[in-house]
Amino acid sequence: MPTFSTITFISAALTTALVAGLFYAYSCSVNPGLGRLSDGAYLSAMQSINRAILNPVFFISFMGTVLLLPLATWLQYKQAVDLRFWLLIGAMVVYWIGVFGVTMFGNVPLNEMLDAVDLQAISQTEMSQTRTRFEQPWNSLHSIRTVASILAQVLVSVALLNPKTVN
């Protein structure tokens, strides 16, 4: 029977992988596809995507990782301070700063700025200016959180592969 520690560790690995996969897929498919759209179509699509992602399935993985990584780390600390513990500390710090922090203090404010724009009421010039203010900063921040989420997942995976038995 798996222990609470084991279930927590595996759940943290799963949620970290889901977020890394989401951001990776977005980076290599959605962003390039959106980048080919006209200003109005791009802005409209981003507004729609930014609204649609605010759903329970996304929050379970995104916020679940925020909670599960520290819990898995703490449970590991209670067992022994070893390589697995330090890998989980690394994953937690990378995720909190590079994924959660960048999202909350970078991407979300840009999403909110874009959401406040009434695309039906602005000129083509204003659309172009809005896209310029949004797209490049958003994509740069997204690249940071994509790399950070993949790094966090690698650290969690290495921790899982550590030969020590999870109790």
MIMIVEX-889845 format. One line per 8 residues: their letters; for each residue y, z, x of C-alpha. Coordinates in nm, 3 decimals, decimal comma. Layout:
// residues N
a = Y/Z/X; ...
***
This chain:
// residues 167
mptfstit = 0,000/0,000/0,000; 0,335/-0,100/0,154; 0,573/0,185/0,217; 0,935/0,205/0,105; 1,037/0,132/0,464; 0,824/-0,183/0,476; 0,947/-0,307/0,138; 1,308/-0,243/0,240
fisaaltt = 1,263/-0,421/0,574; 1,101/-0,727/0,415; 1,362/-0,732/0,136; 1,641/-0,723/0,396; 1,475/-1,012/0,579; 1,443/-1,208/0,255; 1,802/-1,161/0,139; 1,934/-1,240/0,487
alvaglfy = 1,727/-1,560/0,492; 1,846/-1,661/0,146; 2,212/-1,628/0,245; 2,157/-1,808/0,576; 1,976/-2,087/0,394; 2,249/-2,119/0,133; 2,526/-2,141/0,393; 2,324/-2,376/0,614
ayscsvnp = 2,245/-2,611/0,324; 2,607/-2,604/0,217; 2,720/-2,689/0,571; 2,492/-2,988/0,611; 2,506/-3,131/0,260; 2,770/-2,999/0,022; 3,068/-2,987/0,261; 3,012/-3,338/0,397
glgrlsdg = 2,964/-3,474/0,045; 3,275/-3,301/-0,087; 3,472/-3,422/0,213; 3,423/-3,782/0,095; 3,590/-3,719/-0,241; 3,949/-3,792/-0,337; 4,190/-3,498/-0,330; 4,172/-3,437/-0,705
aylsamqs = 3,793/-3,469/-0,720; 3,752/-3,245/-0,414; 3,977/-2,971/-0,551; 3,817/-2,986/-0,894; 3,467/-2,970/-0,747; 3,558/-2,675/-0,524; 3,709/-2,488/-0,818; 3,390/-2,548/-1,014
inrailnp = 3,161/-2,444/-0,728; 3,367/-2,134/-0,650; 3,344/-2,026/-1,012; 2,974/-2,110/-1,048; 2,862/-1,914/-0,742; 2,989/-1,590/-0,895; 2,655/-1,517/-1,059; 2,389/-1,244/-1,040
vffisfmg = 2,143/-1,450/-0,836; 2,400/-1,505/-0,561; 2,522/-1,145/-0,573; 2,169/-1,007/-0,541; 2,117/-1,188/-0,211; 2,473/-1,169/-0,074; 2,541/-0,804/-0,163; 2,175/-0,710/-0,135
tvlllpla = 2,192/-0,793/0,235; 2,505/-0,577/0,273; 2,305/-0,283/0,138; 1,951/-0,356/0,257; 2,027/-0,416/0,625; 2,183/-0,072/0,679; 1,908/0,092/0,474; 1,635/-0,084/0,675
twlqykqa = 1,818/0,012/0,995; 1,848/0,376/0,889; 1,481/0,390/0,794; 1,394/0,241/1,132; 1,616/0,498/1,306; 1,431/0,777/1,127; 1,107/0,645/1,277; 1,218/0,571/1,633
vdlrfwll = 1,512/0,430/1,824; 1,347/0,124/1,974; 1,401/-0,250/2,004; 1,349/-0,301/1,631; 1,627/-0,052/1,554; 1,873/-0,223/1,792; 1,789/-0,568/1,657; 1,859/-0,443/1,305
igamvvyw = 2,186/-0,283/1,420; 2,283/-0,620/1,566; 2,186/-0,805/1,248; 2,378/-0,556/1,035; 2,696/-0,578/1,245; 2,682/-0,957/1,264; 2,627/-0,984/0,888; 2,893/-0,731/0,791
igvfgvtm = 3,160/-0,883/1,014; 3,062/-1,250/1,038; 2,933/-1,306/0,686; 3,062/-1,039/0,450; 3,393/-0,980/0,629; 3,473/-1,348/0,680; 3,382/-1,421/0,318; 3,582/-1,135/0,167
fgnvplne = 3,890/-1,164/0,389; 3,886/-1,539/0,453; 3,698/-1,757/0,206; 3,759/-1,547/-0,106; 4,141/-1,541/-0,068; 4,134/-1,920/-0,021; 3,911/-1,953/-0,329; 4,152/-1,739/-0,530
mldavdlq = 4,448/-1,947/-0,409; 4,269/-2,264/-0,517; 4,159/-2,115/-0,849; 4,523/-2,043/-0,938; 4,613/-2,411/-0,907; 4,635/-2,602/-1,235; 4,511/-2,941/-1,120; 4,628/-3,104/-1,443
aisqtems = 4,988/-2,995/-1,379; 5,043/-3,095/-1,015; 5,137/-3,426/-0,856; 4,918/-3,627/-0,621; 5,136/-3,511/-0,331; 5,086/-3,147/-0,430; 4,711/-3,210/-0,459; 4,706/-3,350/-0,107
qtrtrfeq = 4,907/-3,052/0,022; 4,678/-2,808/-0,159; 4,371/-2,973/-0,012; 4,524/-2,955/0,337; 4,599/-2,583/0,295; 4,248/-2,516/0,165; 3,983/-2,749/0,310; 4,011/-2,713/0,688
pwnslhsi = 4,061/-2,333/0,690; 3,782/-2,285/0,435; 3,539/-2,506/0,628; 3,621/-2,332/0,957; 3,557/-1,992/0,802; 3,240/-2,122/0,640; 3,115/-2,241/0,980; 3,165/-1,890/1,119
rtvasila = 2,972/-1,728/0,838; 2,697/-1,991/0,860; 2,643/-1,923/1,230; 2,667/-1,547/1,171; 2,414/-1,554/0,885; 2,169/-1,757/1,093; 2,214/-1,521/1,389; 2,159/-1,220/1,160
qvlvsval = 1,843/-1,383/1,028; 1,715/-1,452/1,380; 1,774/-1,088/1,474; 1,592/-0,964/1,163; 1,306/-1,208/1,227; 1,269/-1,092/1,587; 1,273/-0,733/1,462; 0,996/-0,817/1,213
lnpktvn = 0,794/-0,980/1,489; 0,827/-0,676/1,712; 0,471/-0,553/1,759; 0,552/-0,201/1,641; 0,400/-0,124/1,302; 0,651/-0,077/1,023; 0,588/0,254/0,849
***
